[in-house]
Structure formats: structure tokens, C-alpha cells
Amino acid sequence: MVLGTRGYLDPEYLQTSEVTEKSDVYSFGVVLVELLTRKKAISTARPEAEKCLAMHFLLKLREGHLSDIPDMNIVSEGTIEAIQQMANLAKWCLMLKGEERPTMKEVAMELETIRKRSHGSHPWNDDGSVKKDCESLLGEIQRSDEYGGCSSGIESNSYDSHLLSSLRSGR
């Protein structure tokens, strides 16, 4: 049985019911957007057009409004280039077609490149905000029927076999 959380599910999975390594890349792209914005993947408290964070993020990028995306607490003079690079990486991870997404190895290499280019400065200082963000993002589990928009929660009886095959393949 495959379980999925709204807002993180690969749109391609919703069409094919096939989980691939690129499905994880899509989900990781959503996490990157959450880090950039300090917002949850899905929120019924946001306006309709912004309920699904990934779709709202992609729309803002398409419109050329990158400056509207990041949380102002992570923006500083030295981090603007790193934020742009992170946004581009997130966009790449969120490509609708799995074949157009990077591998996780490519994602890791790009993150390392971004880290090195930022000359050791880190946009998310250890001021306690990271811990608060993690607690907020991992906080209460909401019922899946409370959400609208974005991809839906999915259950499938192939979860055990998928988990075992993922563990065997090193995913």
C-alpha cells in the first residue's frame, strides 16, 4: 500500500499509479519550497490560488516574481544568489514529467555547489527558526479530507512490496 501526503505526491503518480525514484525528487522539491517560504505544502488558510504551495511557487516563478517567494527572514544581501539557485533547483525537481526531473544524486551535487558558492554563509541561521519550522511542518497530522487543490492522499496495497524493493535498491 503506497501512502501519500497531499501536496507532496508526484502528479505523474496520480496518472500512472507508478512510484519511481523521480517521485521522491518531486516530493523533495516541495520540501525545498517549504524551506524557502517557511510555509506548509498545503494550507486551507491561504487564498484558493495559494493553497497548494508547489503550484503557487511555480506560478510565481513563471510570472517572474521570485522576490515574492522567499520568507523575508531568510533573505539577506549575501543569500539572494543562493535563494535564486535553490528556487531553480526546486523548479527542476517539480517538473511535471518525471523524466525531466534530476536524480537525487544531481540534486545533492547541486545543493553542495550552492553551499560552496555561498562561502560558508547559511541563509537559515541557527536562531531557533529551523527547529520551529520543523516542528511546524511535522506538527499535527490533518485529516486528508480537509485539503483542497493539489494531489490527493493515496493508499495502495503495494506499500509493503514497494517498501521492500526501495530498501533493496537503496532508494
GROMACS elastic network, one bead per residue, 0.5 to 0.9 nm:
[ bonds ]
;  ai    aj funct       b0    kb
    1   154     6  0.86874   500
    1   155     6  0.55162   500
    1   160     6  0.61831   500
    1   161     6  0.80310   500
    1   162     6  0.78675   500
    2    19     6  0.84840   500
    2   154     6  0.65820   500
    2   157     6  0.67347   500
    2   158     6  0.60691   500
    2   160     6  0.80390   500
    2   162     6  0.75119   500
    2   163     6  0.86082   500
    3   153     6  0.67326   500
    3   154     6  0.52510   500
    3   156     6  0.69045   500
    3   159     6  0.72535   500
    4     7     6  0.88143   500
    4     8     6  0.71909   500
    4     9     6  0.58703   500
    4   151     6  0.88818   500
    4   152     6  0.75460   500
    4   154     6  0.51199   500
    4   155     6  0.69955   500
    5     8     6  0.56783   500
    5     9     6  0.62568   500
    5   144     6  0.78952   500
    5   151     6  0.80682   500
    5   152     6  0.70178   500
    5   153     6  0.50234   500
    5   154     6  0.75249   500
    6     9     6  0.61676   500
    6    41     6  0.78053   500
    6    42     6  0.70240   500
    6    52     6  0.88068   500
    6   144     6  0.72917   500
    6   147     6  0.76083   500
    6   148     6  0.88462   500
    6   149     6  0.87781   500
    6   150     6  0.63831   500
    6   151     6  0.52255   500
    6   153     6  0.52176   500
    6   154     6  0.85406   500
    7    10     6  0.85494   500
    7    27     6  0.81791   500
    7    30     6  0.74853   500
    7    40     6  0.88586   500
    7    41     6  0.52450   500
    7    42     6  0.57465   500
    7    52     6  0.62925   500
    7    53     6  0.74015   500
    7    54     6  0.72287   500
    7   149     6  0.85428   500
    7   150     6  0.54373   500
    7   151     6  0.56624   500
    7   152     6  0.75051   500
    7   153     6  0.86656   500
    8    11     6  0.89177   500
    8    24     6  0.88339   500
    8    26     6  0.72010   500
    8    28     6  0.79918   500
    8    29     6  0.85644   500
    8    30     6  0.61372   500
    8    31     6  0.81377   500
    8    41     6  0.71355   500
    8    42     6  0.89667   500
    8    54     6  0.85232   500
    8   150     6  0.85351   500
    8   151     6  0.73862   500
    9    12     6  0.85210   500
    9    13     6  0.72051   500
    9    14     6  0.76918   500
    9    23     6  0.72901   500
    9    24     6  0.85136   500
    9    26     6  0.74080   500
    9    27     6  0.62766   500
    9   150     6  0.84902   500
    9   151     6  0.58733   500
    9   152     6  0.74023   500
    9   153     6  0.76484   500
    9   154     6  0.84810   500
   10    13     6  0.52409   500
   10    14     6  0.68375   500
   10    19     6  0.83657   500
   10    22     6  0.82251   500
   10    23     6  0.51575   500
   10    24     6  0.77293   500
   10    25     6  0.85575   500
   10    26     6  0.57098   500
   10    27     6  0.66988   500
   10    94     6  0.84028   500
   10    96     6  0.78869   500
   10    98     6  0.83436   500
   10   151     6  0.76235   500
   11    14     6  0.51805   500
   11    15     6  0.68239   500
   11    16     6  0.89954   500
   11    23     6  0.84852   500
   11    26     6  0.85824   500
   11    96     6  0.65029   500
   11    97     6  0.82793   500
   11   150     6  0.87054   500
   11   151     6  0.65908   500
   12    15     6  0.52362   500
   12    16     6  0.61886   500
   12    17     6  0.78332   500
   12    18     6  0.79803   500
   12    19     6  0.87090   500
   12    23     6  0.78337   500
   12    96     6  0.67087   500
   12    97     6  0.65334   500
   12    98     6  0.69548   500
   13    16     6  0.51107   500
   13    18     6  0.53288   500
   13    19     6  0.60221   500
   13    20     6  0.82517   500
   13    23     6  0.71716   500
   14    17     6  0.56734   500
   14    18     6  0.81639   500
   14   151     6  0.73856   500
   14   152     6  0.82130   500
   14   154     6  0.83607   500
   15    18     6  0.83187   500
   16    19     6  0.84339   500
   17   156     6  0.89874   500
   18    23     6  0.87635   500
   19    22     6  0.79640   500
   19    23     6  0.59735   500
   19    24     6  0.83672   500
   19   162     6  0.82527   500
   20    23     6  0.51694   500
   20    24     6  0.72477   500
   20    98     6  0.82176   500
   21    24     6  0.54774   500
   21    25     6  0.67701   500
   21    98     6  0.86656   500
   21   103     6  0.75600   500
   21   104     6  0.80576   500
   21   166     6  0.89591   500
   21   171     6  0.71087   500
   22    26     6  0.63780   500
   22    27     6  0.87591   500
   22    93     6  0.83742   500
   22    97     6  0.89343   500
   22    98     6  0.53201   500
   22    99     6  0.74407   500
   22   100     6  0.89950   500
   22   101     6  0.65930   500
   22   102     6  0.75343   500
   22   103     6  0.67087   500
   22   104     6  0.80303   500
   23    26     6  0.52289   500
   23    27     6  0.65087   500
   23    28     6  0.87506   500
   23    98     6  0.69820   500
   24    27     6  0.50642   500
   24    28     6  0.61312   500
   24    29     6  0.86021   500
   24   104     6  0.81675   500
   24   171     6  0.89136   500
   25    29     6  0.61955   500
   25    30     6  0.88054   500
   25    93     6  0.56312   500
   25    94     6  0.77079   500
   25    98     6  0.84682   500
   25   101     6  0.71537   500
   25   102     6  0.72508   500
   25   103     6  0.68891   500
   25   104     6  0.62359   500
   25   107     6  0.82281   500
   26    29     6  0.50435   500
   26    30     6  0.65810   500
   26    31     6  0.89203   500
   26    90     6  0.85383   500
   26    92     6  0.87479   500
   26    93     6  0.51293   500
   26    94     6  0.50479   500
   26    95     6  0.74294   500
   26    96     6  0.84465   500
   26    98     6  0.79690   500
   26   101     6  0.76783   500
   27    30     6  0.51544   500
   27    31     6  0.65369   500
   27    32     6  0.88768   500
   27    93     6  0.80400   500
   27    94     6  0.79460   500
   28    32     6  0.62907   500
   28    33     6  0.87294   500
   28    90     6  0.80140   500
   28    93     6  0.71713   500
   28    94     6  0.85568   500
   28   104     6  0.88441   500
   29    32     6  0.50300   500
   29    33     6  0.63708   500
   29    34     6  0.86782   500
   29    54     6  0.82010   500
   29    89     6  0.75884   500
   29    91     6  0.71317   500
   29    92     6  0.77943   500
   29    94     6  0.56009   500
   30    33     6  0.51002   500
   30    34     6  0.62466   500
   30    35     6  0.87388   500
   30    41     6  0.67665   500
   30    53     6  0.77538   500
   30    54     6  0.59324   500
   30    90     6  0.71598   500
   30    93     6  0.81388   500
   30    94     6  0.72722   500
   31    35     6  0.62740   500
   31    36     6  0.86921   500
   31    40     6  0.88449   500
   31    41     6  0.78204   500
   31    90     6  0.84649   500
   32    35     6  0.50780   500
   32    36     6  0.62721   500
   32    37     6  0.86834   500
   32    86     6  0.73697   500
   32    87     6  0.79018   500
   32    89     6  0.83299   500
   32    90     6  0.58685   500
   33    36     6  0.50098   500
   33    37     6  0.60599   500
   33    38     6  0.79910   500
   33    39     6  0.81256   500
   33    40     6  0.89918   500
   33    41     6  0.81789   500
   33    53     6  0.75620   500
   33    54     6  0.69045   500
   33    57     6  0.73192   500
   33    69     6  0.87296   500
   33    70     6  0.84960   500
   33    86     6  0.84567   500
   33    87     6  0.72933   500
   33    90     6  0.63843   500
   33    91     6  0.87834   500
   34    37     6  0.52373   500
   34    38     6  0.52082   500
   34    39     6  0.52398   500
   34    40     6  0.59663   500
   34    41     6  0.65054   500
   34    53     6  0.77822   500
   34    54     6  0.86298   500
   34   137     6  0.85519   500
   35    38     6  0.52248   500
   35    39     6  0.75298   500
   35    70     6  0.84994   500
   35    71     6  0.87197   500
   35   124     6  0.88095   500
   35   130     6  0.89210   500
   35   133     6  0.82381   500
   36    39     6  0.82038   500
   36    69     6  0.73358   500
   36    71     6  0.63671   500
   36    74     6  0.76733   500
   36    83     6  0.73892   500
   36    86     6  0.78784   500
   36    87     6  0.76867   500
   37    40     6  0.84692   500
   37    53     6  0.89517   500
   37    69     6  0.61141   500
   37    72     6  0.84399   500
   37    74     6  0.87170   500
   38    70     6  0.77955   500
   38    71     6  0.61352   500
   38   133     6  0.66831   500
   38   137     6  0.88211   500
   39    42     6  0.83305   500
   39    43     6  0.84470   500
   39    53     6  0.76210   500
   39    71     6  0.85121   500
   39   133     6  0.84562   500
   39   136     6  0.89715   500
   39   137     6  0.79995   500
   40    43     6  0.64864   500
   40    52     6  0.88157   500
   40    53     6  0.71260   500
   40   136     6  0.81625   500
   40   137     6  0.61159   500
   41    51     6  0.79735   500
   41    52     6  0.61337   500
   41    54     6  0.68507   500
   41   137     6  0.85993   500
   42    45     6  0.89878   500
   42    46     6  0.86615   500
   42    50     6  0.85324   500
   42    51     6  0.54806   500
   42    52     6  0.50166   500
   42    53     6  0.60765   500
   42    54     6  0.87144   500
   42   147     6  0.71077   500
   42   148     6  0.82769   500
   42   149     6  0.84401   500
   42   150     6  0.77084   500
   43    46     6  0.57635   500
   43    47     6  0.87701   500
   43    50     6  0.80677   500
   43    51     6  0.51028   500
   43    52     6  0.70425   500
   43    53     6  0.80594   500
   43   147     6  0.72372   500
   43   148     6  0.85939   500
   44    47     6  0.75249   500
   44    48     6  0.77680   500
   44    50     6  0.88885   500
   44    51     6  0.58700   500
   44    52     6  0.88847   500
   44   146     6  0.76827   500
   44   147     6  0.63377   500
   44   148     6  0.72734   500
   45    48     6  0.87666   500
   45    51     6  0.75459   500
   46    49     6  0.79857   500
   46    50     6  0.57604   500
   46    51     6  0.54167   500
   46    52     6  0.88983   500
   47    50     6  0.53469   500
   47    51     6  0.62124   500
   48    51     6  0.53785   500
   48    52     6  0.83137   500
   48   148     6  0.85906   500
   48   149     6  0.80822   500
   49    52     6  0.74855   500
   49    55     6  0.85178   500
   49    56     6  0.67749   500
   49   149     6  0.88188   500
   50    53     6  0.60749   500
   50    54     6  0.88442   500
   50    55     6  0.76936   500
   50    56     6  0.53000   500
   50    57     6  0.85217   500
   51    55     6  0.85472   500
   51    56     6  0.76808   500
   51   147     6  0.84440   500
   51   148     6  0.74110   500
   51   149     6  0.67272   500
   51   150     6  0.78820   500
   52    55     6  0.56326   500
   52    56     6  0.62388   500
   52    57     6  0.86365   500
   52   148     6  0.81926   500
   52   149     6  0.62052   500
   52   150     6  0.54050   500
   52   151     6  0.87296   500
   53    56     6  0.50902   500
   53    57     6  0.59449   500
   53    58     6  0.86200   500
   53   150     6  0.85895   500
   54    57     6  0.50718   500
   54    58     6  0.62611   500
   54    59     6  0.86397   500
   54    91     6  0.89015   500
   54    94     6  0.75706   500
   54   150     6  0.84160   500
   55    58     6  0.51798   500
   55    59     6  0.61635   500
   55    60     6  0.86624   500
   55   150     6  0.78035   500
   56    59     6  0.51065   500
   56    60     6  0.62057   500
   56    61     6  0.86738   500
   57    60     6  0.52168   500
   57    61     6  0.62914   500
   57    62     6  0.86850   500
   57    66     6  0.86010   500
   57    69     6  0.68021   500
   57    87     6  0.88416   500
   57    91     6  0.83674   500
   58    61     6  0.50970   500
   58    62     6  0.61271   500
   58    63     6  0.86076   500
   58    91     6  0.67480   500
   58    94     6  0.82427   500
   59    62     6  0.50543   500
   59    63     6  0.61948   500
   59    64     6  0.86508   500
   59    65     6  0.86914   500
   60    63     6  0.50815   500
   60    64     6  0.62512   500
   60    65     6  0.51178   500
   60    66     6  0.64102   500
   60    67     6  0.89778   500
   60    68     6  0.74133   500
   60    69     6  0.72030   500
   61    65     6  0.56420   500
   61    66     6  0.55877   500
   61    69     6  0.83153   500
   61    87     6  0.83794   500
   61    88     6  0.89116   500
   61    91     6  0.83250   500
   62    65     6  0.75979   500
   62    66     6  0.88834   500
   63    66     6  0.83561   500
   64    67     6  0.84407   500
   65    68     6  0.55580   500
   65    69     6  0.72425   500
   66    69     6  0.53579   500
   66    70     6  0.75624   500
   66    84     6  0.76560   500
   66    87     6  0.80373   500
   67    70     6  0.66950   500
   68    71     6  0.83191   500
   69    72     6  0.88833   500
   69    87     6  0.88278   500
   70    73     6  0.83261   500
   70    74     6  0.71904   500
   70    75     6  0.71492   500
   70    83     6  0.76639   500
   70    87     6  0.89097   500
   71    74     6  0.59094   500
   71    75     6  0.69954   500
   72    75     6  0.51704   500
   72    76     6  0.82118   500
   73    76     6  0.80753   500
   73   123     6  0.88318   500
   73   124     6  0.83466   500
   74    79     6  0.77268   500
   74    83     6  0.87397   500
   74   123     6  0.53718   500
   74   124     6  0.58558   500
   74   125     6  0.80583   500
   75    78     6  0.81555   500
   75    79     6  0.60349   500
   75    80     6  0.64419   500
   75    83     6  0.78638   500
   75   123     6  0.69814   500
   75   124     6  0.89939   500
   76    79     6  0.53430   500
   76    80     6  0.65433   500
   76   123     6  0.76232   500
   77    80     6  0.61371   500
   77    81     6  0.88142   500
   78    81     6  0.72466   500
   78    82     6  0.79785   500
   78   118     6  0.74233   500
   78   121     6  0.76814   500
   78   123     6  0.82420   500
   79    82     6  0.51091   500
   79    83     6  0.60055   500
   79    84     6  0.85800   500
   79   118     6  0.71182   500
   79   121     6  0.78562   500
   79   122     6  0.76462   500
   79   123     6  0.58044   500
   80    83     6  0.50940   500
   80    84     6  0.62370   500
   80    85     6  0.86855   500
   80   123     6  0.89572   500
   81    84     6  0.50700   500
   81    85     6  0.62473   500
   81    86     6  0.86250   500
   81   114     6  0.88887   500
   81   117     6  0.88800   500
   81   118     6  0.80300   500
   82    85     6  0.50238   500
   82    86     6  0.60617   500
   82    87     6  0.84993   500
   82   114     6  0.61014   500
   82   115     6  0.79070   500
   82   117     6  0.76721   500
   82   118     6  0.63820   500
   82   123     6  0.79964   500
   83    87     6  0.60142   500
   83    88     6  0.85371   500
   83   123     6  0.81308   500
   84    87     6  0.50820   500
   84    88     6  0.62223   500
   84    89     6  0.86342   500
   85    88     6  0.50837   500
   85    89     6  0.61729   500
   85    90     6  0.86064   500
   85   110     6  0.87730   500
   85   111     6  0.88881   500
   85   114     6  0.68632   500
   86    90     6  0.60862   500
   86    91     6  0.85197   500
   86   110     6  0.88275   500
   86   111     6  0.77830   500
   86   114     6  0.76071   500
   87    90     6  0.50489   500
   87    91     6  0.61096   500
   87    92     6  0.86170   500
   88    91     6  0.50003   500
   88    92     6  0.62110   500
   88    93     6  0.86824   500
   89    92     6  0.50619   500
   89    93     6  0.62650   500
   89    94     6  0.86678   500
   89   102     6  0.89277   500
   89   107     6  0.73942   500
   89   110     6  0.75586   500
   89   111     6  0.83042   500
   90    93     6  0.50307   500
   90    94     6  0.61563   500
   90    95     6  0.89007   500
   91    94     6  0.50673   500
   91    95     6  0.65259   500
   92    95     6  0.55649   500
   92   100     6  0.76793   500
   92   101     6  0.57288   500
   92   102     6  0.68436   500
   93    96     6  0.87915   500
   93    98     6  0.86800   500
   93   100     6  0.84169   500
   93   101     6  0.51961   500
   93   102     6  0.63219   500
   93   103     6  0.86908   500
   93   107     6  0.81325   500
   94    97     6  0.85471   500
   94    98     6  0.86685   500
   94   101     6  0.70865   500
   95    98     6  0.67825   500
   95    99     6  0.86118   500
   95   100     6  0.62158   500
   95   101     6  0.57501   500
   96    99     6  0.88478   500
   96   100     6  0.77553   500
   96   101     6  0.81707   500
   97   100     6  0.55503   500
   97   101     6  0.70380   500
   98   101     6  0.52981   500
   98   102     6  0.83828   500
   99   102     6  0.79128   500
  102   105     6  0.79037   500
  102   106     6  0.57840   500
  102   107     6  0.64047   500
  103   106     6  0.51375   500
  103   107     6  0.63201   500
  103   108     6  0.86967   500
  104   108     6  0.60741   500
  104   109     6  0.85261   500
  105   108     6  0.50796   500
  105   109     6  0.62136   500
  105   110     6  0.86174   500
  106   109     6  0.50514   500
  106   110     6  0.61127   500
  106   111     6  0.85640   500
  107   110     6  0.51058   500
  107   111     6  0.61315   500
  107   112     6  0.85920   500
  108   111     6  0.50926   500
  108   112     6  0.61828   500
  108   113     6  0.86276   500
  109   112     6  0.50896   500
  109   113     6  0.62184   500
  109   114     6  0.87000   500
  110   114     6  0.61823   500
  110   115     6  0.85517   500
  111   114     6  0.50546   500
  111   115     6  0.61151   500
  111   116     6  0.86214   500
  112   116     6  0.61619   500
  112   117     6  0.85900   500
  113   116     6  0.51475   500
  113   117     6  0.61283   500
  113   118     6  0.86437   500
  114   117     6  0.51253   500
  114   118     6  0.62247   500
  115   118     6  0.53352   500
  115   119     6  0.70952   500
  115   120     6  0.67380   500
  115   121     6  0.80253   500
  115   122     6  0.76956   500
  116   119     6  0.55746   500
  116   120     6  0.65942   500
  117   120     6  0.78575   500
  118   121     6  0.55874   500
  118   122     6  0.71668   500
  118   123     6  0.88064   500
  119   122     6  0.85007   500
  121   124     6  0.89243   500
  121   125     6  0.85496   500
  122   125     6  0.60722   500
  122   126     6  0.89459   500
  124   127     6  0.81271   500
  124   129     6  0.77657   500
  124   130     6  0.69383   500
  125   128     6  0.80360   500
  125   129     6  0.77846   500
  125   130     6  0.78402   500
  126   129     6  0.69584   500
  126   130     6  0.67922   500
  126   131     6  0.85807   500
  127   130     6  0.73985   500
  127   131     6  0.86960   500
  128   131     6  0.53832   500
  128   132     6  0.63433   500
  128   133     6  0.87056   500
  129   133     6  0.59790   500
  129   134     6  0.85212   500
  130   133     6  0.50313   500
  130   134     6  0.61535   500
  130   135     6  0.85757   500
  131   134     6  0.51239   500
  131   135     6  0.61652   500
  131   136     6  0.84946   500
  132   135     6  0.51107   500
  132   136     6  0.60108   500
  132   137     6  0.85324   500
  133   137     6  0.59734   500
  133   138     6  0.83641   500
  134   137     6  0.51206   500
  134   138     6  0.58726   500
  134   139     6  0.79306   500
  135   138     6  0.51804   500
  135   139     6  0.53488   500
  136   140     6  0.80278   500
  137   140     6  0.83096   500
  138   141     6  0.77581   500
  141   144     6  0.88521   500
  142   145     6  0.84520   500
  142   146     6  0.71303   500
  142   147     6  0.86005   500
  143   146     6  0.57397   500
  143   147     6  0.79717   500
  144   147     6  0.60257   500
  144   148     6  0.89995   500
  144   152     6  0.76600   500
  144   153     6  0.64666   500
  145   148     6  0.77177   500
  145   152     6  0.88581   500
  145   153     6  0.88903   500
  147   150     6  0.82852   500
  147   152     6  0.83649   500
  148   151     6  0.86272   500
  148   152     6  0.83525   500
  149   152     6  0.81480   500
  151   154     6  0.88497   500
  155   158     6  0.86788   500
  155   159     6  0.80464   500
  156   159     6  0.62305   500
  157   160     6  0.74593   500
  157   161     6  0.85798   500
  158   161     6  0.54324   500
  158   162     6  0.59549   500
  158   163     6  0.84803   500
  159   162     6  0.50897   500
  159   163     6  0.59574   500
  159   164     6  0.85457   500
  160   163     6  0.51268   500
  160   164     6  0.62020   500
  160   165     6  0.86080   500
  161   164     6  0.51395   500
  161   165     6  0.61012   500
  161   166     6  0.84649   500
  162   165     6  0.51057   500
  162   166     6  0.59409   500
  162   167     6  0.85148   500
  163   166     6  0.50543   500
  163   167     6  0.61638   500
  163   168     6  0.86190   500
  164   167     6  0.51454   500
  164   168     6  0.62016   500
  164   169     6  0.86395   500
  165   168     6  0.50176   500
  165   169     6  0.60657   500
  165   170     6  0.85176   500
  165   171     6  0.85717   500
  166   169     6  0.51680   500
  166   170     6  0.60736   500
  166   171     6  0.50578   500
  167   170     6  0.52173   500
  167   171     6  0.61294   500
  168   171     6  0.77971   500
